[in-house]
Amino acid sequence: MPSPPVKEVINYYSGTRLNRYSFLRADAAFLRRAALAPAARYVALNNLSAVAVDKSQLATFSFDDVQPLIGAEPAIALEEKTAVAQFDSARASPLVVFLGLVDGDIGGTAATDDKDTVEIESTTHGTVKAQPYFAVDVTPRDSYKEAAEAFQKSFEARGLSIETNPRAMTLLPEHASIYAQARSMVDWNTRNRFCAGCGSRNLSIQAGYKRVCPPADLAGGSTPTPREDCPTRHGVSNVCFPRTDPTMIAAVVSADGKRVLLGRQAAWPTDWYSTLAGFLEPGESMEETVRREVWEESGVRVGRVVIHSTQPWPYPSSLMIGAIAQALPGGEAITLHDQELESARWFPLEEVRVALARGGSALGGPAPPEYKEGDLRVPPPQAIANQLMTAVVEGKFTGASKI
């Protein structure tokens, strides 16, 4: 295979124009001004599903909309030391995450002119003029269950609804990238509400991107009670930060460059096949992961591996690292070693090309209009698997491309 093209591929769930301003996440004064700003917009998630205008657009809310739920002085605006000192495991408030700032509009729904931006003074980095974006978890739970339920009734009255099939991938690309960030961050915080070092309830700080184990707990009272020592309070950066799981996904080309290896799981729709994927293990390079996973799942032995592009995958928080790989001569026999797949097959390039031309379909979505029983079905263009197959059939990795 020749060297890959230098053109960058921007996949679905990436390409956001939100500037995350990660160095301002510890600036409580800045976060307070941003959170309370008239121009601030909040994306709401209920059980990790987005509140949406329709299947293509996220709904956004003002601070006044969410204030009855998150409070007049949201926890995100507290200084870290203050938040730790005031930690009370008996009281809870909805998680709020700072997503970033944006200039210009997002899918035609925000920041269309100066009235949608605000000048926000930071403590150490001057004044920023932009529109703040936040995510808020509106799932009814804990002590704010009733407030969350009231919020749901309020947005339903406006004709908004919860998009219950996020994997349909129908959101506009800019909205999808915001949703991916929001979903991954809310999911990580929800899964890690207890300290890995001692098992006690912990605390979200730094705008939702860090969790710490406080040394004392008000526990519903007015006087803090010291907690047992915890190993996370010692050492360098020994706290809890968001995780991202690197995952390989590869279109495997036959040794002669005329076929593509695809697999399917038993739960997938009839005739629906995709590229092979699997998680990176410690001590592996991504190229080694491709070779191992392809062999474990299909028995096919891979030689050269070329990285194509990457895609954030917020289910819950993976980074799909897409590759094109080529089978070794004599190593193309299929054996399902780990039984993760129901089947794996070699498909001629022309058959894959026809399936791609039909448009593909998301899991849970309808089959393409031209599909007939027995035809190959593939993931939609929003999926990196589709982009990898497209790169192969267009000849970009087989030497047949004119680009």
C-alpha positions as CSV (number, residue, x, y, z in Angstrom):
1,M,0.0,0.0,0.0
2,P,1.3,3.5,-0.8
3,S,1.5,6.2,1.8
4,P,-1.9,7.7,2.8
5,P,-3.0,11.1,1.5
6,V,-2.1,14.1,3.6
7,K,-5.6,15.6,3.6
8,E,-7.1,15.6,7.1
9,V,-10.3,13.7,7.6
10,I,-12.8,15.2,10.1
11,N,-15.2,12.6,11.3
12,Y,-18.7,12.9,12.8
13,Y,-18.6,13.8,16.6
14,S,-15.4,15.9,16.0
15,G,-14.7,19.2,14.3
16,T,-16.4,21.4,16.9
17,R,-15.7,25.2,16.9
18,L,-16.0,25.3,20.7
19,N,-12.8,26.4,22.3
20,R,-12.6,24.4,25.5
21,Y,-10.4,27.0,27.4
22,S,-9.2,24.2,29.7
23,F,-6.8,26.6,31.5
24,L,-9.9,28.6,32.8
25,R,-11.6,25.6,34.4
26,A,-10.1,26.4,37.8
27,D,-11.0,30.1,37.5
28,A,-14.2,30.1,39.7
29,A,-14.8,33.9,39.2
30,F,-14.6,33.4,35.4
31,L,-16.9,30.4,35.5
32,R,-19.5,32.3,37.6
33,R,-19.6,35.2,35.2
34,A,-19.8,32.8,32.3
35,A,-22.5,30.7,33.9
36,L,-24.8,33.6,34.8
37,A,-24.2,35.6,31.5
38,P,-27.4,36.3,29.5
39,A,-25.6,34.9,26.4
40,A,-24.7,31.5,28.2
41,R,-26.3,28.4,26.7
42,Y,-26.9,25.1,28.5
43,V,-27.3,21.8,26.8
44,A,-29.4,19.4,28.9
45,L,-29.0,15.6,29.2
46,N,-31.4,13.2,30.8
47,N,-30.0,9.8,31.4
48,L,-27.3,10.8,28.8
49,S,-29.9,11.4,26.1
50,A,-30.0,15.0,24.8
51,V,-33.0,17.4,25.1
52,A,-33.5,18.3,21.5
53,V,-35.5,20.6,19.2
54,D,-35.8,17.7,16.7
55,K,-33.6,14.9,15.6
56,S,-31.1,17.3,14.0
57,Q,-30.7,20.0,16.6
58,L,-29.9,20.1,20.3
59,A,-32.0,22.4,22.5
60,T,-30.2,25.1,24.4
61,F,-31.3,26.9,27.5
62,S,-30.5,30.1,29.2
63,F,-29.4,30.5,32.8
64,D,-32.8,31.7,33.7
65,D,-34.2,28.4,32.3
66,V,-32.0,26.2,34.4
67,Q,-31.6,28.4,37.5
68,P,-34.6,26.7,39.3
69,L,-32.7,23.5,39.0
70,I,-29.0,24.4,39.5
71,G,-29.5,27.3,41.8
72,A,-28.8,31.0,41.7
73,E,-25.1,30.3,42.6
74,P,-24.3,27.1,40.9
75,A,-21.7,24.8,42.4
76,I,-19.5,25.2,39.3
77,A,-18.8,28.8,40.4
78,L,-17.2,27.8,43.7
79,E,-13.5,28.1,44.3
80,E,-12.0,24.6,44.7
81,K,-10.9,25.1,48.3
82,T,-14.4,26.4,49.1
83,A,-16.1,23.5,47.4
84,V,-14.0,21.0,49.3
85,A,-14.5,22.8,52.6
86,Q,-18.3,22.8,52.1
87,F,-18.5,19.2,50.9
88,D,-21.7,17.6,52.1
89,S,-22.4,14.0,50.9
90,A,-26.0,14.3,52.2
91,R,-26.8,17.1,49.7
92,A,-26.7,17.0,45.9
93,S,-27.1,19.3,43.0
94,P,-27.2,18.6,39.3
95,L,-23.8,18.3,37.6
96,V,-22.9,21.3,35.4
97,V,-19.9,21.0,33.0
98,F,-18.2,23.9,31.2
99,L,-17.9,22.9,27.6
100,G,-16.2,26.0,26.3
101,L,-16.7,29.3,24.4
102,V,-17.6,29.9,20.8
103,D,-17.4,32.8,18.3
104,G,-19.9,32.7,15.5
105,D,-23.0,30.5,15.2
106,I,-23.5,26.8,15.9
107,G,-25.7,25.3,13.3
108,G,-27.6,28.5,13.0
109,T,-28.9,28.4,16.5
110,A,-26.6,30.5,18.6
111,A,-24.0,33.3,18.6
112,T,-25.3,34.9,15.3
113,D,-24.3,38.4,16.3
114,D,-22.9,40.5,19.1
115,K,-25.9,40.1,21.3
116,D,-25.1,36.5,21.6
117,T,-21.6,37.1,22.9
118,V,-20.4,38.5,26.2
119,E,-17.2,40.0,27.5
120,I,-16.1,37.8,30.4
121,E,-13.2,38.8,32.7
122,S,-10.9,36.1,33.8
123,T,-8.6,36.3,36.8
124,T,-5.3,35.9,35.1
125,H,-6.0,35.8,31.3
126,G,-7.7,39.1,30.6
127,T,-11.1,39.5,29.0
128,V,-12.7,37.0,26.6
129,K,-15.5,37.9,24.2
130,A,-17.5,34.9,23.2
131,Q,-20.5,32.8,24.0
132,P,-20.2,30.3,26.9
133,Y,-21.6,26.8,26.6
134,F,-22.4,24.4,29.5
135,A,-23.9,21.0,29.9
136,V,-26.3,20.1,32.7
137,D,-27.4,16.7,33.8
138,V,-31.2,17.0,34.3
139,T,-31.7,13.3,35.2
140,P,-34.2,13.2,38.1
141,R,-32.3,11.8,41.1
142,D,-31.2,12.5,44.6
143,S,-32.6,15.5,46.5
144,Y,-33.3,17.5,43.3
145,K,-35.6,14.9,41.7
146,E,-38.7,17.1,41.9
147,A,-36.9,20.1,40.5
148,A,-35.6,18.0,37.6
149,E,-39.1,16.7,36.9
150,A,-40.4,20.2,36.9
151,F,-37.7,21.2,34.4
152,Q,-38.7,18.4,32.2
153,K,-42.3,19.5,32.2
154,S,-41.2,23.0,31.3
155,F,-39.3,22.0,28.2
156,E,-41.9,19.6,27.1
157,A,-44.4,22.5,27.2
158,R,-42.2,24.3,24.7
159,G,-42.4,21.3,22.3
160,L,-38.9,20.0,23.1
161,S,-38.3,16.3,23.8
162,I,-35.6,13.9,24.8
163,E,-33.9,12.2,21.9
164,T,-34.0,8.6,23.0
165,N,-31.9,7.1,20.2
166,P,-28.6,9.0,20.2
167,R,-26.8,6.3,18.1
168,A,-29.1,7.2,15.2
169,M,-26.5,9.9,14.5
170,T,-29.0,12.3,13.0
171,L,-27.7,15.5,14.8
172,L,-26.1,18.1,12.6
173,P,-22.3,17.7,12.8
174,E,-21.7,20.8,15.0
175,H,-24.5,19.7,17.4
176,A,-23.1,16.1,17.4
177,S,-19.7,17.3,18.5
178,I,-21.1,19.3,21.4
179,Y,-23.3,16.3,22.4
180,A,-20.3,14.0,22.3
181,Q,-18.3,16.2,24.7
182,A,-21.3,16.7,27.0
183,R,-22.3,13.0,27.0
184,S,-18.8,11.7,27.7
185,M,-18.2,14.2,30.6
186,V,-21.6,13.7,32.2
187,D,-21.2,9.9,31.9
188,W,-17.7,10.0,33.4
189,N,-18.9,12.1,36.4
190,T,-21.9,9.8,36.9
191,R,-19.9,6.6,36.9
192,N,-17.2,8.0,39.3
193,R,-19.2,9.5,42.2
194,F,-17.3,7.3,44.6
195,C,-13.5,7.5,45.3
196,A,-11.5,4.7,43.8
197,G,-9.0,4.9,46.7
198,C,-11.3,4.6,49.7
199,G,-14.9,4.1,48.4
200,S,-16.3,7.3,49.9
201,R,-18.4,9.9,48.0
202,N,-16.2,12.3,46.1
203,L,-16.7,15.7,44.6
204,S,-16.7,17.2,41.1
205,I,-14.5,20.3,40.7
206,Q,-12.8,22.3,38.0
207,A,-15.9,22.7,35.9
208,G,-16.6,19.0,35.8
209,Y,-13.1,17.8,34.7
210,K,-11.7,16.6,38.0
211,R,-13.0,14.7,41.0
212,V,-11.4,14.8,44.5
213,C,-11.9,13.0,47.8
214,P,-12.5,15.7,50.5
215,P,-10.9,15.2,53.9
216,A,-14.0,16.1,55.8
217,D,-17.8,15.9,55.3
218,L,-20.6,18.1,56.6
219,A,-22.9,15.0,56.2
220,G,-26.0,17.1,56.5
221,G,-24.9,19.1,59.4
222,S,-23.1,22.4,60.0
223,T,-19.8,21.1,61.4
224,P,-17.4,19.1,59.1
225,T,-16.5,15.6,60.3
226,P,-13.0,14.3,59.3
227,R,-13.0,11.3,57.1
228,E,-10.5,8.5,57.0
229,D,-7.3,9.1,55.2
230,C,-7.3,8.3,51.5
231,P,-4.4,7.6,49.2
232,T,-5.7,10.0,46.6
233,R,-4.9,12.9,48.9
234,H,-1.2,12.1,48.6
235,G,1.3,12.0,45.8
236,V,1.5,13.9,42.5
237,S,-1.8,14.4,40.6
238,N,-3.2,11.4,42.5
239,V,-6.8,12.3,41.8
240,C,-9.5,11.3,39.4
241,F,-9.5,12.7,35.8
242,P,-11.7,11.8,32.8
243,R,-10.7,8.8,30.9
244,T,-10.7,8.1,27.2
245,D,-10.4,4.6,25.9
246,P,-8.3,4.3,22.7
247,T,-9.9,1.8,20.4
248,M,-8.7,0.5,17.0
249,I,-11.1,0.1,14.1
250,A,-9.7,-1.2,10.9
251,A,-10.7,-1.9,7.3
252,V,-8.7,-5.0,6.4
253,V,-7.8,-5.3,2.7
254,S,-6.9,-8.7,1.2
255,A,-3.3,-9.3,0.1
256,D,-4.3,-8.8,-3.5
257,G,-6.2,-5.6,-2.7
258,K,-9.5,-6.8,-4.2
259,R,-11.5,-7.7,-1.1
260,V,-12.4,-6.2,2.3
261,L,-12.8,-8.1,5.6
262,L,-16.0,-7.2,7.5
263,G,-17.7,-8.8,10.5
264,R,-21.0,-8.8,12.2
265,Q,-22.4,-9.4,15.7
266,A,-25.4,-11.5,16.4
267,A,-27.4,-8.5,17.7
268,W,-27.0,-6.4,14.5
269,P,-29.6,-6.1,11.8
270,T,-29.7,-8.8,9.1
271,D,-27.0,-8.4,6.5
272,W,-25.4,-5.5,8.5
273,Y,-21.6,-5.7,8.5
274,S,-18.9,-3.4,9.7
275,T,-15.1,-3.1,10.1
276,L,-13.4,-4.9,13.0
277,A,-12.7,-3.0,16.2
278,G,-11.2,-3.6,19.7
279,F,-9.6,-1.9,22.6
280,L,-5.9,-1.0,23.0
281,E,-4.2,-2.9,25.8
282,P,-1.3,-1.6,28.0
283,G,2.1,-1.9,26.4
284,E,0.7,-2.0,22.8
285,S,1.1,0.3,19.9
286,M,-2.1,0.9,17.9
287,E,-0.6,-1.0,15.0
288,E,0.0,-4.0,17.2
289,T,-3.6,-3.7,18.5
290,V,-4.9,-3.9,15.0
291,R,-2.9,-7.0,14.3
292,R,-3.9,-8.7,17.5
293,E,-7.6,-7.8,17.4
294,V,-8.1,-8.8,13.8
295,W,-6.4,-12.1,14.4
296,E,-8.4,-12.8,17.6
297,E,-11.7,-11.9,16.0
298,S,-11.3,-13.3,12.5
299,G,-8.1,-15.4,12.4
300,V,-6.7,-13.2,9.6
301,R,-3.1,-12.2,9.9
302,V,-2.3,-8.6,9.1
303,G,1.0,-7.1,7.9
304,R,1.2,-3.3,7.2
305,V,-1.1,-1.0,9.1
306,V,-1.7,2.7,8.2
307,I,-3.6,5.1,10.4
308,H,-6.4,6.9,8.5
309,S,-8.2,9.2,10.9
310,T,-9.8,9.3,14.4
311,Q,-13.3,9.7,15.8
312,P,-14.6,10.5,19.3
313,W,-17.1,7.9,20.2
314,P,-19.2,8.9,23.3
315,Y,-20.5,5.5,24.2
316,P,-19.2,6.0,26.8
317,S,-15.9,7.7,26.0
318,S,-13.7,6.1,23.4
319,L,-11.4,7.4,20.7
320,M,-11.8,5.3,17.6
321,I,-8.5,5.2,15.8
322,G,-9.2,4.3,12.3
323,A,-6.7,2.3,10.2
324,I,-6.4,0.5,6.9
325,A,-4.6,-2.8,7.2
326,Q,-3.5,-5.4,4.7
327,A,-3.7,-9.2,5.1
328,L,-0.5,-11.2,4.7
329,P,-0.4,-13.5,1.7
330,G,-1.5,-16.9,3.0
331,G,-3.0,-15.4,6.1
332,E,-6.5,-14.8,5.0
333,A,-8.3,-17.9,6.3
334,I,-11.1,-17.0,8.7
335,T,-11.3,-18.5,12.2
336,L,-13.4,-16.8,14.9
337,H,-11.0,-17.4,17.8
338,D,-12.7,-15.3,20.5
339,Q,-16.3,-15.7,19.3
340,E,-17.0,-12.0,19.6
341,L,-18.4,-12.0,16.1
342,E,-21.2,-14.1,14.7
343,S,-19.5,-14.1,11.4
344,A,-16.7,-12.5,9.4
345,R,-16.4,-12.5,5.6
346,W,-14.4,-11.2,2.7
347,F,-16.4,-9.0,0.5
348,P,-15.4,-7.9,-3.1
349,L,-14.6,-4.2,-3.4
350,E,-17.5,-3.8,-5.9
351,E,-20.0,-5.2,-3.4
352,V,-18.8,-2.8,-0.7
353,R,-18.9,0.1,-3.2
354,V,-22.6,-0.7,-4.0
355,A,-23.5,-0.9,-0.3
356,L,-21.8,2.5,0.4
357,A,-23.6,4.1,-2.5
358,R,-26.9,3.1,-1.0
359,G,-26.0,5.3,2.0
360,G,-25.7,2.9,4.8
361,S,-27.8,2.8,7.9
362,A,-27.3,3.3,11.7
363,L,-28.0,0.5,14.2
364,G,-31.7,0.7,14.9
365,G,-32.4,2.7,11.8
366,P,-34.3,1.7,8.7
367,A,-32.5,-0.1,5.8
368,P,-31.6,2.1,2.8
369,P,-34.5,2.4,0.2
370,E,-32.7,0.3,-2.4
371,Y,-31.8,-2.5,0.0
372,K,-33.1,-6.0,-0.8
373,E,-32.8,-9.0,1.5
374,G,-29.4,-10.6,1.1
375,D,-27.7,-7.3,0.1
376,L,-24.8,-6.1,2.2
377,R,-25.7,-3.3,4.6
378,V,-23.0,-1.0,6.1
379,P,-22.8,1.8,8.7
380,P,-23.9,5.3,7.7
381,P,-21.4,8.0,6.5
382,Q,-21.3,9.5,10.0
383,A,-19.5,6.3,11.3
384,I,-15.7,6.1,10.8
385,A,-16.3,2.5,9.6
386,N,-18.0,3.9,6.6
387,Q,-15.2,6.3,6.0
388,L,-12.6,3.5,6.2
389,M,-14.5,1.4,3.7
390,T,-14.9,4.4,1.4
391,A,-11.2,5.1,1.5
392,V,-10.5,1.5,0.4
393,V,-13.0,1.3,-2.4
394,E,-11.9,4.7,-3.8
395,G,-8.4,3.2,-4.1
396,K,-6.7,5.6,-1.7
397,F,-5.0,2.8,0.1
398,T,-4.7,0.3,-2.7
399,G,-2.7,2.3,-5.2
400,A,-5.7,2.8,-7.6
401,S,-6.6,6.3,-6.5
402,K,-5.9,9.3,-8.8
403,I,-5.9,11.7,-5.9
